Amino acid sequence: MNESPCIIRSAMWLGCALVVWILVTGCAAVNKKETVVSARPDAEFHHALRLMQENDVPGAIDMLDRVIVANPDDSVALYNRGYCFQQTEAYLNAVADYTAALEIDPDMVQAACNRGSALFAHGQKDEARKQWESLARRHPEYAPTFYNLGLYYLEKKQFDRAVKEFSRAINRDPSMTAAFVNRANGYVALGRLEEAAQDYTRAIALKRTDAQIYFNRAVAWDEMADYDQAISDYSRAVAFDPDFAAAYYNRGILYMRLGGKRLGCADMSQACSLGLCDRYRQLQKLGDCPLDVDEHE
């Protein structure tokens, strides 16, 4: 067989959700706000934070509404309500709250960065880019801005520029796993597979149980014809996520290419049980995989 193992290309684009920081107890690098946020006496504000942490976003919005009615100049409450609106895809409401927070506190970098994220999600992507570029000039130390710019250029398929922005994010925050992963994705698109594998390895060192990163690195090994490494990483991916259909699929295709028909058919059968069936059906019709292996409708 001469089939590409990278048939599930879309699964490679890990981490493409924009960085959105939640300002809860001052842990999100807001220096002058830290003691203010953590020492706030108002029960309604802290109740809203608990609801946010419990993923009760509508309840948090209701509680933050009360806080903001009582104190319209509360930039932290406005920021957190903007974050909640963003989670419910009410992007223009989020933009309004982030803007209000910035009018009160122009140095709240999280609000500026997230306002760009909300605009991006609403489809105003070039406006988001302009806001991130402005923020990067004013606060060049803030890594998430460069990460989000990297995602913008990744989507635009300007891969050299994307790699450059992710590198800037990494230089400012070497613990940002998603920046390593997405820089690696940019390297893959540029055909720089060894550099991609190195970045996936760095990401794995930061997040050792993430099945998607192992899958991405397996694809890079696969394309470099390092089949033992590829099989090992596909195996790690399914160990950490037993429902990872694309990993079974790609490992099955690789086994078949290497002459391991029995192992290949078993993996393709497992992928089919998880909803990825088309190629497996073709292999059955061709007689490459036995019909009695397939028990899936």
C-alpha positions as a Python dict, from the first residue, in 0.01 Angstrom:
ca = {
    (1, 'M'): (0, 0, 0),
    (2, 'N'): (120, 354, -70),
    (3, 'E'): (-125, 558, 132),
    (4, 'S'): (-29, 870, 324),
    (5, 'P'): (-46, 827, 701),
    (6, 'C'): (-145, 1192, 739),
    (7, 'I'): (-498, 1153, 606),
    (8, 'I'): (-644, 1327, 910),
    (9, 'R'): (-466, 1652, 846),
    (10, 'S'): (-712, 1867, 1037),
    (11, 'A'): (-627, 1684, 1359),
    (12, 'M'): (-280, 1835, 1348),
    (13, 'W'): (-396, 2185, 1423),
    (14, 'L'): (-387, 2165, 1799),
    (15, 'G'): (-432, 2454, 2033),
    (16, 'C'): (-591, 2698, 1796),
    (17, 'A'): (-818, 2843, 2056),
    (18, 'L'): (-708, 3196, 2135),
    (19, 'V'): (-547, 3257, 2470),
    (20, 'V'): (-808, 3399, 2704),
    (21, 'W'): (-699, 3483, 3057),
    (22, 'I'): (-943, 3482, 3346),
    (23, 'L'): (-874, 3736, 3617),
    (24, 'V'): (-995, 3563, 3928),
    (25, 'T'): (-762, 3590, 4226),
    (26, 'G'): (-486, 3794, 4077),
    (27, 'C'): (-290, 3497, 3942),
    (28, 'A'): (-290, 3628, 3585),
    (29, 'A'): (1, 3875, 3609),
    (30, 'V'): (-184, 4192, 3697),
    (31, 'N'): (79, 4315, 3945),
    (32, 'K'): (-90, 4626, 4089),
    (33, 'K'): (-429, 4451, 4093),
    (34, 'E'): (-317, 4138, 4276),
    (35, 'T'): (-379, 4246, 4634),
    (36, 'V'): (-688, 4442, 4534),
    (37, 'V'): (-851, 4138, 4375),
    (38, 'S'): (-758, 3887, 4643),
    (39, 'A'): (-850, 4118, 4932),
    (40, 'R'): (-1187, 4234, 4805),
    (41, 'P'): (-1446, 4214, 5081),
    (42, 'D'): (-1764, 4206, 4868),
    (43, 'A'): (-1935, 3868, 4888),
    (44, 'E'): (-2114, 3902, 4555),
    (45, 'F'): (-1786, 3940, 4365),
    (46, 'H'): (-1634, 3632, 4529),
    (47, 'H'): (-1957, 3441, 4470),
    (48, 'A'): (-1927, 3529, 4100),
    (49, 'L'): (-1570, 3396, 4097),
    (50, 'R'): (-1681, 3069, 4252),
    (51, 'L'): (-1953, 3035, 3991),
    (52, 'M'): (-1697, 3096, 3716),
    (53, 'Q'): (-1470, 2829, 3858),
    (54, 'E'): (-1768, 2592, 3868),
    (55, 'N'): (-1845, 2674, 3501),
    (56, 'D'): (-2181, 2829, 3593),
    (57, 'V'): (-2127, 3112, 3347),
    (58, 'P'): (-2487, 3244, 3336),
    (59, 'G'): (-2495, 3255, 3716),
    (60, 'A'): (-2163, 3437, 3721),
    (61, 'I'): (-2291, 3695, 3474),
    (62, 'D'): (-2599, 3759, 3689),
    (63, 'M'): (-2383, 3804, 3998),
    (64, 'L'): (-2136, 4031, 3818),
    (65, 'D'): (-2429, 4240, 3690),
    (66, 'R'): (-2510, 4318, 4052),
    (67, 'V'): (-2150, 4405, 4132),
    (68, 'I'): (-2126, 4639, 3832),
    (69, 'V'): (-2459, 4810, 3905),
    (70, 'A'): (-2329, 4884, 4255),
    (71, 'N'): (-1989, 5000, 4123),
    (72, 'P'): (-1984, 5087, 3750),
    (73, 'D'): (-1611, 5170, 3770),
    (74, 'D'): (-1509, 4821, 3882),
    (75, 'S'): (-1266, 4730, 3603),
    (76, 'V'): (-1202, 4380, 3740),
    (77, 'A'): (-1572, 4293, 3750),
    (78, 'L'): (-1615, 4430, 3398),
    (79, 'Y'): (-1321, 4222, 3280),
    (80, 'N'): (-1457, 3903, 3431),
    (81, 'R'): (-1805, 3964, 3291),
    (82, 'G'): (-1644, 4020, 2951),
    (83, 'Y'): (-1468, 3687, 2990),
    (84, 'C'): (-1801, 3521, 3076),
    (85, 'F'): (-1969, 3677, 2772),
    (86, 'Q'): (-1684, 3545, 2560),
    (87, 'Q'): (-1742, 3193, 2691),
    (88, 'T'): (-2109, 3215, 2587),
    (89, 'E'): (-2009, 3348, 2241),
    (90, 'A'): (-2169, 3687, 2313),
    (91, 'Y'): (-1862, 3843, 2157),
    (92, 'L'): (-1984, 4200, 2112),
    (93, 'N'): (-2093, 4213, 2476),
    (94, 'A'): (-1747, 4087, 2566),
    (95, 'V'): (-1584, 4358, 2354),
    (96, 'A'): (-1799, 4622, 2526),
    (97, 'D'): (-1700, 4505, 2874),
    (98, 'Y'): (-1330, 4476, 2789),
    (99, 'T'): (-1343, 4827, 2641),
    (100, 'A'): (-1512, 4963, 2953),
    (101, 'A'): (-1250, 4796, 3173),
    (102, 'L'): (-971, 4951, 2965),
    (103, 'E'): (-1124, 5296, 2988),
    (104, 'I'): (-1095, 5263, 3366),
    (105, 'D'): (-758, 5085, 3368),
    (106, 'P'): (-569, 5136, 3039),
    (107, 'D'): (-286, 4908, 3157),
    (108, 'M'): (-503, 4597, 3198),
    (109, 'V'): (-322, 4395, 2931),
    (110, 'Q'): (-551, 4094, 2968),
    (111, 'A'): (-852, 4303, 2873),
    (112, 'A'): (-675, 4439, 2566),
    (113, 'C'): (-560, 4093, 2458),
    (114, 'N'): (-900, 3934, 2515),
    (115, 'R'): (-1078, 4215, 2332),
    (116, 'G'): (-876, 4112, 2030),
    (117, 'S'): (-973, 3749, 2089),
    (118, 'A'): (-1343, 3840, 2102),
    (119, 'L'): (-1315, 4043, 1782),
    (120, 'F'): (-1133, 3755, 1615),
    (121, 'A'): (-1404, 3508, 1718),
    (122, 'H'): (-1670, 3749, 1590),
    (123, 'G'): (-1505, 3749, 1247),
    (124, 'Q'): (-1328, 4086, 1275),
    (125, 'K'): (-990, 3923, 1235),
    (126, 'D'): (-794, 4207, 1084),
    (127, 'E'): (-918, 4443, 1353),
    (128, 'A'): (-809, 4185, 1611),
    (129, 'R'): (-463, 4173, 1454),
    (130, 'K'): (-435, 4553, 1466),
    (131, 'Q'): (-528, 4555, 1834),
    (132, 'W'): (-275, 4284, 1916),
    (133, 'E'): (-4, 4465, 1722),
    (134, 'S'): (-79, 4784, 1913),
    (135, 'L'): (-73, 4593, 2243),
    (136, 'A'): (259, 4431, 2150),
    (137, 'R'): (414, 4775, 2098),
    (138, 'R'): (284, 4903, 2429),
    (139, 'H'): (350, 4588, 2632),
    (140, 'P'): (623, 4393, 2451),
    (141, 'E'): (673, 4162, 2750),
    (142, 'Y'): (323, 4003, 2729),
    (143, 'A'): (353, 3658, 2569),
    (144, 'P'): (-17, 3585, 2492),
    (145, 'T'): (-33, 3876, 2248),
    (146, 'F'): (238, 3723, 2030),
    (147, 'Y'): (77, 3378, 2063),
    (148, 'N'): (-252, 3514, 1933),
    (149, 'L'): (-74, 3690, 1648),
    (150, 'G'): (84, 3356, 1563),
    (151, 'L'): (-260, 3198, 1540),
    (152, 'Y'): (-378, 3480, 1316),
    (153, 'Y'): (-92, 3418, 1071),
    (154, 'L'): (-131, 3041, 1100),
    (155, 'E'): (-491, 3073, 984),
    (156, 'K'): (-381, 3305, 704),
    (157, 'K'): (-129, 3037, 599),
    (158, 'Q'): (155, 3284, 643),
    (159, 'F'): (358, 3015, 813),
    (160, 'D'): (695, 3193, 832),
    (161, 'R'): (532, 3487, 1009),
    (162, 'A'): (336, 3251, 1235),
    (163, 'V'): (657, 3075, 1341),
    (164, 'K'): (816, 3413, 1414),
    (165, 'E'): (527, 3521, 1640),
    (166, 'F'): (518, 3190, 1826),
    (167, 'S'): (893, 3221, 1881),
    (168, 'R'): (837, 3563, 2034),
    (169, 'A'): (576, 3415, 2267),
    (170, 'I'): (810, 3134, 2370),
    (171, 'N'): (1097, 3376, 2435),
    (172, 'R'): (871, 3559, 2680),
    (173, 'D'): (710, 3251, 2834),
    (174, 'P'): (902, 2923, 2784),
    (175, 'S'): (627, 2735, 2968),
    (176, 'M'): (359, 2810, 2705),
    (177, 'T'): (291, 2459, 2577),
    (178, 'A'): (49, 2567, 2305),
    (179, 'A'): (308, 2803, 2155),
    (180, 'F'): (552, 2514, 2107),
    (181, 'V'): (276, 2300, 1956),
    (182, 'N'): (156, 2564, 1714),
    (183, 'R'): (509, 2665, 1616),
    (184, 'A'): (562, 2297, 1539),
    (185, 'N'): (245, 2300, 1329),
    (186, 'G'): (389, 2594, 1138),
    (187, 'Y'): (713, 2405, 1084),
    (188, 'V'): (515, 2106, 951),
    (189, 'A'): (339, 2333, 701),
    (190, 'L'): (680, 2462, 592),
    (191, 'G'): (819, 2108, 555),
    (192, 'R'): (1066, 2162, 842),
    (193, 'L'): (980, 1833, 1005),
    (194, 'E'): (1284, 1786, 1229),
    (195, 'E'): (1224, 2125, 1389),
    (196, 'A'): (856, 2034, 1427),
    (197, 'A'): (945, 1710, 1607),
    (198, 'Q'): (1177, 1903, 1839),
    (199, 'D'): (900, 2147, 1931),
    (200, 'Y'): (649, 1870, 1990),
    (201, 'T'): (906, 1708, 2217),
    (202, 'R'): (942, 2033, 2412),
    (203, 'A'): (564, 2054, 2441),
    (204, 'I'): (545, 1697, 2569),
    (205, 'A'): (804, 1780, 2836),
    (206, 'L'): (559, 2046, 2958),
    (207, 'K'): (243, 1837, 2920),
    (208, 'R'): (328, 1468, 2926),
    (209, 'T'): (-22, 1321, 2908),
    (210, 'D'): (-162, 1515, 2611),
    (211, 'A'): (-263, 1260, 2347),
    (212, 'Q'): (-293, 1519, 2069),
    (213, 'I'): (71, 1628, 2101),
    (214, 'Y'): (191, 1267, 2074),
    (215, 'F'): (-32, 1228, 1768),
    (216, 'N'): (113, 1539, 1607),
    (217, 'R'): (468, 1423, 1672),
    (218, 'A'): (380, 1079, 1534),
    (219, 'V'): (267, 1242, 1209),
    (220, 'A'): (598, 1428, 1187),
    (221, 'W'): (793, 1101, 1246),
    (222, 'D'): (570, 930, 992),
    (223, 'E'): (646, 1187, 723),
    (224, 'M'): (1019, 1157, 800),
    (225, 'A'): (989, 777, 753),
    (226, 'D'): (1089, 716, 1117),
    (227, 'Y'): (823, 450, 1149),
    (228, 'D'): (925, 302, 1483),
    (229, 'Q'): (901, 642, 1649),
    (230, 'A'): (571, 708, 1474),
    (231, 'I'): (416, 381, 1594),
    (232, 'S'): (544, 450, 1945),
    (233, 'D'): (381, 794, 1952),
    (234, 'Y'): (53, 677, 1799),
    (235, 'S'): (51, 411, 2071),
    (236, 'R'): (107, 673, 2341),
    (237, 'A'): (-175, 880, 2195),
    (238, 'V'): (-426, 597, 2225),
    (239, 'A'): (-294, 506, 2569),
    (240, 'F'): (-377, 855, 2694),
    (241, 'D'): (-699, 879, 2489),
    (242, 'P'): (-850, 538, 2408),
    (243, 'D'): (-1116, 705, 2191),
    (244, 'F'): (-867, 877, 1959),
    (245, 'A'): (-995, 744, 1627),
    (246, 'A'): (-739, 925, 1409),
    (247, 'A'): (-449, 774, 1603),
    (248, 'Y'): (-582, 418, 1552),
    (249, 'Y'): (-645, 503, 1188),
    (250, 'N'): (-297, 640, 1120),
    (251, 'R'): (-126, 359, 1312),
    (252, 'G'): (-336, 106, 1123),
    (253, 'I'): (-240, 256, 787),
    (254, 'L'): (125, 251, 891),
    (255, 'Y'): (106, -113, 1000),
    (256, 'M'): (-49, -201, 665),
    (257, 'R'): (225, -19, 477),
    (258, 'L'): (487, -211, 675),
    (259, 'G'): (321, -545, 599),
    (260, 'G'): (147, -589, 934),
    (261, 'K'): (-194, -664, 790),
    (262, 'R'): (-339, -823, 1104),
    (263, 'L'): (-237, -533, 1331),
    (264, 'G'): (-343, -284, 1065),
    (265, 'C'): (-688, -433, 1026),
    (266, 'A'): (-734, -445, 1403),
    (267, 'D'): (-650, -75, 1431),
    (268, 'M'): (-870, 16, 1136),
    (269, 'S'): (-1153, -182, 1295),
    (270, 'Q'): (-1106, 11, 1619),
    (271, 'A'): (-1105, 341, 1430),
    (272, 'C'): (-1428, 234, 1259),
    (273, 'S'): (-1586, 158, 1596),
    (274, 'L'): (-1511, 521, 1683),
    (275, 'G'): (-1668, 655, 1365),
    (276, 'L'): (-1380, 660, 1113),
    (277, 'C'): (-1490, 387, 872),
    (278, 'D'): (-1454, 479, 505),
    (279, 'R'): (-1106, 345, 439),
    (280, 'Y'): (-1171, 34, 646),
    (281, 'R'): (-1478, -44, 437),
    (282, 'Q'): (-1268, -10, 122),
    (283, 'L'): (-1005, -247, 261),
    (284, 'Q'): (-1275, -502, 336),
    (285, 'K'): (-1414, -478, -16),
    (286, 'L'): (-1064, -525, -155),
    (287, 'G'): (-1013, -828, 66),
    (288, 'D'): (-727, -667, 258),
    (289, 'C'): (-920, -687, 586),
    (290, 'P'): (-1155, -980, 663),
    (291, 'L'): (-1523, -907, 681),
    (292, 'D'): (-1558, -1097, 1008),
    (293, 'V'): (-1332, -841, 1182),
    (294, 'D'): (-1590, -571, 1121),
    (295, 'E'): (-1879, -572, 1364),
    (296, 'H'): (-1975, -207, 1320),
    (297, 'E'): (-2279, -73, 1151),
}
